[in-house]
Amino acid sequence: MAVSMATAAGRLRRAIRRSPLLGGLSRRPFSSMPPPASATAVRDAFLSFFRDRHGHRLVPSASVRPRGDPSLLFVNAGMNQFKPIFLGTVDPRSEMAGFRRVANSQKCVRAGGRHSDLEDVGRDLSHHTFFEMLGNWAFGGEYFKEEACSMAWELLTRVYGIPEDRLWVSYFGGDAKAGLDPDLESRDIWLSLGVHASHMLSCGPQENFWEMGDTGPCGPCTEIHYDLTGRVGAPQLVELWNLVFIQHNREADGSLQPLPQRHVDTGMGLERLLAVLQGTRSTYDTDLFSPLLNAIHQGCGAPRYLGRVGAADEGRTDMAYRVVADHIRTLSICIADGVCPGMSGAPLVLRQILRRAVRFSTEVLRAPPGFLSSLVPVVVETLGDTYPELQKHSAQIGSLVSEDEAAFLASLQRGRRIIDRTLRRLGPSDLFPAEVAWSLSLSGGLGLPLDLVELMLEEKGVRLDSAGLTRLAQEEAQHRSQQAKPAQEQGLQLNVHALGELRRRGVPPTDDSPKYNYSLRPSGGYEFCACEAQVLQLYTENGTAVASVGKGQHCGLLLDKTNFYAEQGGQASDRGYLVRVGQEDVLFPVARAQVCGGFILHEAVAPEGLKVGDQVQLHVDEAWRLGCMEKHTATHLLNWALRRVLGPGTEQRGSHLNPERLRFDVATQAPLTPEQLRAVEGAVQEAVGQDEAVYVEEVALAHTARVPGLRSLDEVYPDPVRVVSVGVPVANALDPASQAALQTSVELCCGTHLLRTGSIGDLVITGERQLSKGTTRLLAVTGEQAQQAREVGQALAQEVEAAAERLSRGSRDVLEAQRLSKDMGRLTDAVDTALMPQWQRQELQATLKVLQRRANTAIRKLETGQAAQKTQELLQRHSEGPLIVDTVSTESLSGTTPAFTAEAWALAVCSHMGGKAWGSPVVAQGTGTTADLEGALSTARAYALNQL
């Protein structure tokens, strides 16, 4: 038996390691089961089984956009929405607090972050960025191992009809280092259900012990696998279902403690289950994907999908089918849930997914423009009944996909030309230059995800200079960290001599009016125009004027005109790239633009030579610019809201913004209260919700004088000056009789702004501190970041409320009370550091301070009672004799009351006796005269009572 189990263990481990990366053709059937059911029928059978046979409550899928969990880019497992129950932080008044046994089909996305399948999608027959996870849960001991295993076995073998001898089971084999015994209970349950001993495997903690994170609820799990081989030869297994038994808590010190309540958490991928039930080796050959694959074939005219992988897949045609089918599902689901392609976090990952899909559809499948958006109705047709939000937002999904697809196609075509031109110059063993790859990337300005660049090179058999790319990424990170610094402290500068020489030659100041040339598309997106210009002067890194620069040289460019916004007025500089007119396959990345005495200096890297007189075309990084526009218009609204809440005399002291966040300094008599912060946010939200027009006009500076409410800083403004007015035409705003500037935001400003306020989405003030007496600095985020900040704040508020509820119920013993006190400390740290509304942070900090005091008081009372009990026990055991010799456990002694220690108590008493004392917090001794023994005892008693 031992030998056969060892053999089986080896086979199973090898099989698990091979799965699910299967080779060969995908269409070879491997099941003799009855005719397959549709995806809808399989999903419905799962839900009906748990609802009708086992009394589970069916709950809808959560959004793939995590709510209040900044550790996740996307919801990637069915258990994510139930974390508050596992952590014991669920709001006792919420619907979730009443959950006992539930089941659902959860939308999951695994792309970006720790758990990402993006790079594997298309390469094999089973990986997806979007998938559905079927799951059932039992909370608070509603049921545990025996019932969970029995239900799973019944569903798979009796409802779905999977032959029992095709199923294998793994269970937790223990962990000696952690002091965990094997989960023999699960093993015996499976054996009693009919699983053959040769189909069971004991696995270690890496395979069969589930943990939520470094700390928190955890426990052993048992997995059900399906043998693809049909009992012929060594088993080849795919995991079907994971059953997790949450019964421990991983403490901060790494130790494991039993949970007061146990939970069951299971998850089974619908796509993989469907492949088994429909008799195919590929999840792409199920009816979840076949309508999409057919639509791709009809829409692009590529050869029909054959399910090939690896070397057999000539031209990677079948890989492209799988990538496009998977990615359009992910795009549709995410956009329907409010995650749209963007420039950071989950939106950036979605942008990469969209561009990866465009690349494969156009370059491999030869699809026509607009092809991707034509697949959205197919996704809605296959998934819309289960997830109605797809039907509700189908038009928006199609519009966004179409718009991004068109924008990316232009970049992709240019990127392809650049790669081909560069490759013609390389030797057989040369690495592809990091500078060129960087110029093609999202950071360089063209917008190709680096993984796409690497894939395009891989297809041509060329390796990328990874070390050089790492160096450039580090430089980019350093540049981002310096964005908050004033422009004059950064990069290249034109000194007084260089400026004097330009003026002597009669070079006019740079015309940067093209930076305002942008408009709104009918879809609501922004269109930014390119700008053609002439190189007037080039500068080396040390500021020396030169007529030309060479390959790889960092340089400064002075042009006759530009559409780049140079850092001023608190707005970060644009970034992007330029190309020579007539030679669009060489990109010159532009890191920043700066104002120097009326001239705009562009800092760039020259991948090839550039000389004075060259004609160039400039392209701004549109996502970066749009982020700045959102923050700048939000800054104006914040300024107006502060005056509305704090009074019309409130003065701005400065600001700075970039696409990630904004900073605003304001003159105040005292720090803002939570109520004031909340009111300011509310005023901004109101203006954003009304989607007001933003009017901008140049007017004579004299016309702006004596306009009530007009905001300006103590700066020198040009004449004419730009006036930015929210919701009111500039002419009306500047009419002294209208008083309009008192009712809305009207400012003198040279920055770039949104054309309507709705694009801001939301604004949250995430930080507040006193810079100096009378000046407060506010930090704020907008859009998706703001929404996430609100969700984090709401989640932490629920955790604090749940902790207060636990505290009000009282603790049974000192250990439980100490655990609650530690939870208060953990919550305090989380509230102190989280990106969340500042008003809510201040309120929760005040609440937690009170709760922490109550928790510490509860510990002291329990310890006092425990000490009294132990004293009585000692006295009863040693009722006679002049002294007591015994042992007292110190495991429960609290570290939360350092003021009352044995050493301090002894010192207080012995000092009264004219002596001294020494020792530790637990035990101490001392000397002194016993002339006034009653006084010494009174001192001891008074000291102890005062500390308690």
N, C-alpha and C positions, 0 to 999 in steps of 0.2 A: 504493500500500500504506500509506504514512504517513497519507494522508488518511482512508482507510477505518478504520485502527486508531484514529485520533483520534476519529472519529465513533462507533465502537463503544465507545471508552472513555467518551465523554460519555453515551451511552445506558446503559451498564452502571452508571456512577456514579449516574445518576438512578434507575435501577431499584433498585439496592441501597438508596438512601436511602428510596425508597417502601416497599420490603419491610421487615417483613412486615405493615405496617398496611394491609390490603386493605379496600376498600369493597364495597358492594353485598351481595347475598344470597350465602350461603355454599354453597348446594347446587348451583351450576352446575358440571357436570363439565368437566374440561379435558384429559382424557387419553384416548387411544385404545388404551391398553395392555390386556393380558389382564385377566380378572376379578381383582379385588384379593384379596390374601392377608390373613389376620387378623393382628392385632398380635402374637399369640403366634408365628405362623409367620414373620413378618418378623424378630422378635427372634431366634428360633431359627436362622433362615437365616444371620444375621450371625455368630452365635457358632460355628455349625457350619462356616461358610466359613473362618474363621480357625483353628479348631482342626484340622479335618480336611484342608484343602487346604494350609495354610501353617504347621502345627506350633505354633500358639500355645497357651499354657496359659490355660485359663479360670479367672478368679478371681472370687469373689463380690463383689457391690457392698459398698462400705464403708457404714457408718451415715451418715445425713445429719447426724449430730452430729459435728463435727470432733474428731479425737483429737489433742490436743497442739498445736493451732494457734489461738491466741487472736486471730489476725487475721481469722478467719472466724466468722460467726454460724452458717452452715450450709455443708455441703459443696455447692459450686456448680459443680463440673466433675469430669469423670472422672479428671483428673490429680492431684487433691488428695491421694489416698492414696499416690501415688508420689513426692511431693515429696522425701522423703529420698534417693531414688535420684538425682533431678536435682541435688540440692544436694551429693551426695557424703557424706551423713551417715547413710546406712543402716547399721544395726547389722550387722556382718559375720557374726554368728551367727544372724541372723534368716532366716526363709524368704524374705523379700523380697530379700535380698542375692543370692539365686540366680536372680531373675527375669531372663529374656533377651527373650522375646517373649510378651506376654500380651494378652488381650482380655476385655472384660466389658460388662455393661449397668449403669451406675452411677445410683443414685438421686440426684437433684440438687434443691436448693431455692434459688431466687433470690428472697429477700424480706428487706428490711432490709439495711443496710450499703451498700457501694459498688455492688454488682450486684443491684439489686432490680427486679423486674417487677411488684410488687404493685399499683401504681397503674394499670398498663395492663391488668391482667387484667379481662376482661369487655368492655372498650371496643372490642377488635378480635377477630379470629378466630384468633389464633395465640399470644398471650402466656399463660404459665402460671407459677405459683409453684413447682409441682412438675413435673419432667419427667424422662425417662430419657435418658441419654447413652450411645450405643453408641461404643466406642472400642477401638483397638488400639495397642499400644506396642512399641517395640523399644529396648532399653537397651544402652548400652555399645558401640554400633556393630554390633549384631546384624544390622541392615539399615538402609538409609537412604533417600534420595529415590527412587531408581529403583524399588525394591521396593515402597515405600509407595504411590507413585502407581499402579503397575501393579495392586496388589491392590485399591485403591479403584475403579479404572476397571473391572476385571474384575467386582467385586461388583455395582456399579451397573448396568452394561450387560448382563452375561451372566446373573447370578443373578437380579437384580431386573427385568431386561428394560427398563430405561429407555432410550428412543431416544437415541442419541449426539448427534443434532443438537438435543436439548432441553437439553443440558448446556453450561455456560460455566465457564471457569476463570480465576481471578485469581492472580497471583504477585507476589513482592516485586520492585519496580522499582528498589531501591537508595535510599540516603540519603547525599547528598554531604556533608552536615554531619557525619554520623557516620563518614564514610569507608567506607561500605558499598557494595559493587558490586551491580548488579542480579543477581537469582538466575536467571541465564540457564540454569543447569543444569536447574532445575525446568521452565522454559519449554520447553526442548528435549525433555525427557522427555515432556511432555504432547503436543507435536507429533508425536513418534514413536509415541505411543499412538493417534493418530488424531484428536485435538482440532483442529478447524479454526482457522487463525490468526485469523479474524474473531471467534472465540468466546473469545479470550484477551485479558486486560487486565493491564497493568502498573500496580500500585498502590503507594502510598507506605507509610511505616512505620506510619501510623495504622491502615491496613486490613490490611497483610500483614507485620507484624513483631511477633511475640508476645514479651511479657516477663512474668515471674512477679511482679515487683515493681520497686521502685526499684533494687535490686541483685539479682544472681543469674543463673541460667541463662536464656537467651533465644535467639531465632533467627528466621529468616524462615519464613513460612507460605504455603501455597497453599490456596485455597478452591474448592470445587466448588459451582456454583449451578445451579438448575433454572429454566427459562424457563416461566412460567405461560401465556404467550400462545399457545403452539403455533405459533410461527413466523409469527404474524399481527401486523404492526405492530411497534412498538418493544418490545424485550424487557422483561419484568417478572419479576425474578429473586427467588428465595428461596435463601438459603444452605442447603446440605445438609450439607456435610462440610468440616471444617477440618483440614488436615494441617500440623503444626508440626514444624520441623526444628531441634532444639535443638543449636546448635553454638558459641555464644558465651557468655561470662559478663560481665555488667555489673558493673564494679568500683565501689567506693565513690566514686572520683573521676569516675565517669561514662564512663570508657573501656571499650572492649570488648576482651576477650582470648579467644583460641580455647580451647575446652574440650578437655581431654585425651581425653574420651570423648563421642561424639555420641549423641543419642537422637531417637526419633520419638514424637510424642504426637498422636493424632488424636481427634476428637470429632464425632459426628453425632447430632442430636436425633431420637429415635425418633418422637415425635409428628409432626414435620414430614415425616420420610421417609414415614411412614404415610399422611399426607394426599396426598402425591404418588402413592404406589402404589395408593391406594384412590380416586384420581380426584376429589378434592374440594379446594376452595380453603380449607377450614377444618380445623384440627386437631380441632375439636369435633365434626366430622361423621365421625370415624373410630370404629371399634368399641372404642377405649379409653374413649370418652365416651358413645356412644349408649345403653348400658345405664343410665348415670347420668341422662342427660337424660330417658329414659323413666320412670325411677323418680321423678324430680322431678315430672314431669307427673302421674303417678298419685297421688303423695302429697300434692300441694297443689291440684290442680284448676285450675291456671292454664292459659291457652291453650297449645296445643302449641308446642314450640320451632320457630322458623322461620329461625333463623340471621341475623337482621337486625342491622345496626349503625347507629350515628349517628342521624340524623333519622328514618330509616325505622323505627327500633325504638321504636314508640310505647309510652310508659310504661316504657321500659327493661326490658321483660319478658325479652327474649332476653339482654340483658346480665346480668340476675339469674340466669338459667339457667347462663350460663358461669361467673359468679363462684362460685355454690354448687357446681357440679360440680368446678371447679378446687380450691376451698378444702377440700372434704371429702376429696379425695385427699391434699392436703398435710397436713391434720390427722391423717389415719389413718397416713400414712407416718411423720410426725415422732413421734407418740405411741408407735408401735410401736418406734421407735428410741430411746425414752427422753427425748424432749423434750416436756414437758407445758406447757400454758399457765401463765404465771407473771408476774412483775413486773419482770424486767430481762433484757437480752440476748435471746438466741434465744427463751426462753419468753415474753417480752413480745411479740415479733413474732408468735408463734403465737397468743397471746391476741387480738391485733388481727385476725389472720386469721379466727379463730373468730367474733369479734363482727361482723366485716364480713359473714361468711356468714349469721349469724343475722339481721342487719338486712335483707339482700336477700331472704332466704327469707320473712320475716314481713311486711315492709312492701310488697314488690313482688309476690312470688308468693303472698302470703296463706296461707302454710303454717301448719299447726297446731303447737302446742307439742310439742317432742320430735321434730320432723321431721328435723332434721339427723342425729341419732343413727340414725334409720331407714335412712340412706343408707350407713352403715358396712359392712353386709354386702355391698352392691353393689361397693364398693371392694375388699373382701376377695375377692369372686368374680372380679373382673377382673384383679387383681394378685397374689393370694395364692399362686398356684402358682410364680410367679417370685420373690416375696419372702415366704417362709414365716413370717417374723416377724409379718406381718399376721394370719395365721391364729392364731398362738399368742397374740396379745394382743388379739384382736377384742373380747372382752368388756370389757376395761379401756378400750379406745378408745371403745366405745359409752357406757360409764358416764361417762367424763370429759367427752365431748362433751355428753351429756345434762345433766349437772350444771352445766356452764358456760353452756349455752344457757339453762337455766331462770333462772339468776342474772342473766344479761344482759338477758333479756326484760323483767324488771321495770325495770331501769335504762333500757332503750330506750324503753319506754312513757312513763316520766317525762320523759326527755329530749325526746321528741317534743312533749309538752305544753308544756314550757318554751320550746322554739323557737317553737311556734305563738303562744304568749302574747306572747313578745318581739316577734315580727314584727308583731303587731297594733298595737304601739305605735310602730313605726318609720315614718319618712317614706319616700317613694319612693326617695330617693337616699342614705338613711342606711346606714352600715356596721353590720353586726351587732356588738354590743358584745363586746369581747375578754373582759371579766370574765364574761359569761354563758357564752361558749364554754369558757372555762377551768373554770368550775364544772361543766361537763358532762364534762370530760376525765378521763383516768386520774389526772392530778395533782390535779384539783379534787375528786375523790372519787366522782363518779357512774360513771365507768369507760368512757365512750365515747371511743374513739380519736379524736384530733383530725382525722385524715383523713376519718373518717366524718362528723364534725360539718361539715366543709367540704363534703363531698359532699352532705349533706342540705340545706345552704344553697344549694349550686350548683343543685340540682334546683328550688329555689324562686326562682332568679334573684337571690339576695342575696349580696353580697360581705362577707367577714369583715374585721374590723379587724386586719390582719396585724401592723402595727407594735405595736399594743397587746398582741397575743399574744406577740410577741417579748420585750417588756418583762416580761411576767408570767413567761415561761420563764426569763429571766435572774434574776428575783427568786427563783424556785423553786430554781435552781442555787445561788444564794447561801445560801438556807435550808439546802439539803442539806450544803453545805460547813461550816455552823455546827453541824451535828447533834452533833459531838463535844464542843462546849462545854457547861459546866454550865448548867442551866436559868436560874439567876439572872442570867446574863450576856445573856440573850436576851429580846427582845420586851417586851410590856407587863408592868408590875408593879403590885401594889397596895402603896402605901407604908404607913407606920405610921399615918398619919392616916386613910387609906381603910379600913384594917382596924379601927381604933378606932371609926369611924363605924358599920361593919357590926355590930360587937359591941354598941355602944350601942343600936342598933335591935333587937337580939335576933335577928339573922339567924343561923340555925344553920349549921354547916359543911356543905359540899356532900356529899351522899350519893353516893359514886362506886362503891358496891358493884355496880351493874349492869355494870361493866366486866368482871366475872367471869362474866357470863351468856353462855356459849357451850357448844356440845356437838359431838360427832362424829356425822356422818351415817352411815348404813349403808355408803355408798360409800367412807368414809374421809376425806371432806372435812369442813371445819368450818362450822358454822352460827352466825352472830353475831346476837344479838337487837338490835332498835332500842330506843330509850329515849325515853319522853315526859317532858317537863320544863317548868318555868315559868321565864321570864326574871325574875330578882329585881333585877338592876341592870345597867346598861350603862355603859361607860367609853370615852372618846375615846382617841386614840393617846397623849396625854400623861398619861393616868391620871385625868382629871377625870370624876366621876360625872355621868351625864346620864339623862334619862327616856326619850330616844329617839335613834335615829341615822337618817341619811338615806342615799339611794342612793349607792353607790360608796364609802362611808366604811369605813375600817379601824377596828375597834372591839374592845373586850373584853366578853365576856358572862359574867355570873355567873348560874348556874342552881341550882335547888333540888336537882337530881340529874343525873348524867351517866353514860354508858357509855364515855367517853373516858378512856384512861390518861394521866394527867399525868406528865411526866418526873420520875422519882425512882428511887432504887435503881440508877442506871446505865442504866435502860431509856429509850429515846427516847419522846417523846410520840406518842400517836396523832394521826392526821389524818383528815379526812373531811368531812362536811357536815351541816347541819341544815335543816329546812323548818318553816314554820309549819303547825300542825295545821289542816286544812281548806283549805290553800293549798299543795299539794304541788308546784306547778309553779314555785316560786321557791326556788332553792338558795342557801344561805349557806355558802360553803366555809370550813372550819375548818382553819387551818394548824397549830395546836398547842394543847395544854392545859398549864397550869402550876399548881403548888400554891403558894398564897400564904396562909400562916397557917391552913391547914385548909380554905380555899376554893379551888375549882378555877376558874381563869380561862381562858376559851376565846378565842383570837384568831381573828377572822373578818373577812370582807369582806361588806358588806351591799349586794346588788344592788338591794334596795328597802328601804323604811323598816322599822324594827323598834322595838318599844317595850316598856317594862317591863310585865309582866303577860301578854305573849303566851305562848301554849302552843306548844311546838316539839317536833319529833321529831328525834333525833340518830342518825346512821348513821356508823359508823367505816369507814375504808378497810380492807376486809377483807384484801387482799393485804399491805398495809403492816403491819397488826396481826399477821397470821400470820408474816410475816418476823421481827418482834420476838419473838414467842413461840418460834420455832425457835431464834433466837440466845440467848434467855434460858435456856431449858432446856439448850442446849449449853454455856452459861457455867457452869451448875451442874455438869454432867458434867466439864468441863475442870478446875474447882476440885477435884473429887473425884479425878480422874486424876492431877493434880499431886501431891496428898498421897500417893496410892498409889505413885507412882514416886519422888518426892523424900523421902518420909517424912511421918509424921503431924503433925509440927510445922510443916509448910509453911503460911504465912499469906498470905491474900489482902490486897492493899493497895488494891484499887479495880478498877472495871470500867466499861465503857460499851458499849452495843450499839444498833444500828439494823438495819433489814432487810438491809443490805448487808454488814456485817462486825461483829465484836466485838473489843473490846480488854480485856485482862486484865493487871493488875499483880500480881506475886507477889514475896514476900520470898524471896531466894535468896542463898546464900553465894558463888556463882559463876555465870557464864552457863551455860545448859543446853547439854549436849553433844548432838551429833546423835543419839546412842543414846537419851538421855533424852527428847528431843523426839519421836522415833519411838515410844517406849514410851507416852508420854502419848496420842498420837493413837490408838495401838492399843487402849488401854483405853477411850477414848471410842467407837471403832468397835464394840467388843465390846458395850457397853451399848446402842448404837443398833441393832445387828443383832438384839438380843434383843427389841426393840420392847416395852420394859417400860412398865408403867402408871406415870403420874405422879400421886401422891396429894397433895391439898392440903386442909388443915383449919385452922380457927381454934381455937386452944387458949389457955388461960390462960398468961400469960407465965411465971408461977411454975413451971408444969409443964415448961418447957424448960430450967430450971436444972439443972446437974450431969448432963446427958445426955452420955455419952462420944461424941465424934465430931461432935456437932451444930455446924454452922458458922454463925457470925454475925459481922457486922462491928461495929466500935466505933461503934454508932449507938444512938439512942433508938428503941425499938420500941414500937408501940401494945400495949395490953392489952385484949382478947385479940390474939394475934399469929398471922399465917399461917405455917404450916409446910409446906414443899414437900419431899416424900420420893419418891425414884425407886425403884420396884420393891417397896417395902415400905409397907404401910398406916401412916399417921401414928401410930396408937396403939401399934403394934409398935415403930416407930422410936424413940418416946419412952420406951419401957420400958427403964430402966437395965440390967435383967438380960439383955435380948436382945442387946445390943452391935450392933444392926442399923446404928446410925448410923456405926459404924466400917467397915462393909462396903459402904456405898452412899452416895449423895449425899442428905444431909438438911440443909436450911438454913432459916433464918428469912428470909422474903422476901415483899414485897408485889406482886411483878411478876406478869405474865400468862404462863402456861406452856402448853406442849403437854399433851395428855392421854395421849399415848404417845410414847416416845422415837424410834420408827421414822421419824417425819416429819422428823427432822433430816437423814436421808439419809447424811451423812458430815460429818466435821470435819477441816480441815487447818490447822495452824499455819503461817501464811505469812510471819511476821516476828517477830524477837526483837531487843531492844536493851536496854542498861542505862540505866535512867532516872537512877539514882544508885547509890552504893555500897550493895549489898545489895537492890536492887529491880530486877526485870526486867519489861519490858513485852512481852507477847505479842499478836500480831494473828492473827485466825483467820477463816475463812469456812466456810460449811456448804452442804449440799445440792448443787445443780448447780454452784455456784462451786467447791466443794471438789473435785468430780469433775473439773472442767476443770483445776484446779490440779494434780491428780495426773497428768493426761494431759500437761500442759505439762512437768512435771518429768520424766516418763518419756521424752518426746520429746527434751528437752535432754540427758538422760543417754545416750541412744542417739547423739546428735550428738557428745558428748564421747568416747564409746567409739570411734566411727568415726574421730575426729580422732587419738586415741591409736594406732589401727591404722595410719593413714596415716603418722604420725610414726615408728612402729616399722619401716615399710618403707623409710624413708629418702627423701631427695630427690635428683633427678638433677642439679639445678643450683640456683644461688642464688635465681633468680626463683621457682621452685617452693617452695623453703624459706621464702622471704618470704611467699608467698601462704598457706602453712600457718600461719605465725606470725600473720598478720593474722586468719586464721580463728579462731585461739585467742583473740585479742583480742575479736573479735566475739562468740564464745561466752561469754567472761567477762562482757562487758557484758550479754548476754541473761540469763545466770544471775543476775547481780547485781540485775536489775530485774524479772524475771518474777514473776508471781503463781504460786507453786509451794510445795511443802512446804519449810519452813525447814531441816529436818534434811538434806534432799537438796541444798538450796542450799549448805549448809556443806560437805558432802562433795564436791560438784562444784567448789566454789571451791578447795578444797585440791588436788584432782586437777589442775585447770587451772593452778594456780600452778606445779606440778611440770612439767607439759607445756610451759608457756610458757618455762620455763628451758631445758628440753631443746631446744625449737625454736630459741631464741636461740643456744644452744651449737652446734647444727647449722649455723646460718647462719654463725657465726664460723669454724667449721672449713672450710666450703665457701669462704668468702671468703679464708681464709688459703691454702688450696690454690690458689685462683684467682690470688691475688697472687703465690704462688711460681711458678706457671706463667707468668704474665705477665712476671715478673722474668727467668726463664730465656729467654723469647722475646726480651726486650729485649737481654739479654746476647749471645744468638746473633746478633741482627741488627746489634749494635754491638760486635763483638768487639775492635775497635781504636779508639783515640782516647781523649783525656783526659776526655771528657764524653759524655753521652747526651741527645740531643734527639729526642723522639718524642711520640706521643699515647697516652693510656690512657683507655679508656672508664670512666665513673663511673656508668653506669646501674644497675649491680648493687650499688653501695655501700650497705650496710645502715644504716638509721637506728635500729637496735635496740641499738647498742653505743656510746652517747655517751661512755662513760668513756675509750675509747681513740680519741682524735682526733689528727690531725696536730698541731694547736695544743698540746694537752696533752703530747704526746710531745716536741715541740721544747722546750717550756718546762721539762720535767724535765731534759733533756740540757743545755740552755743555762744553766740555773740552776747545775748542777754545774760549768759552765765559767766561772761568774762573770758571765754575761751575761743577756740577756733574749730573749724570742721572741714572735712574733705570727703571725696567720694565721687559718685556718678549719679546720673538721673534716677537710677533704680535703687541703689543702696549707698548709704553714707554713714560716717561716724564722726565723733568729735569729742572735745574735752571742755571742761569748765567746772566752776565751783558749784556745789549743791546747797549752798547756804540758803538760797531762796528757791526750793524745789517747786513749791506751789506756783511761784511766779513763772518759772521755766515752763511748767505744764500749761499755764494760761497763755503764755506766748506761743507755744506750739499749737494750741487749739485755735487761737486767734489768727495765726498765720494761715493755717489750713482752711479755715472758714472763709477768710478773705480771698484766697486763691480759687476756691470752689464757687 
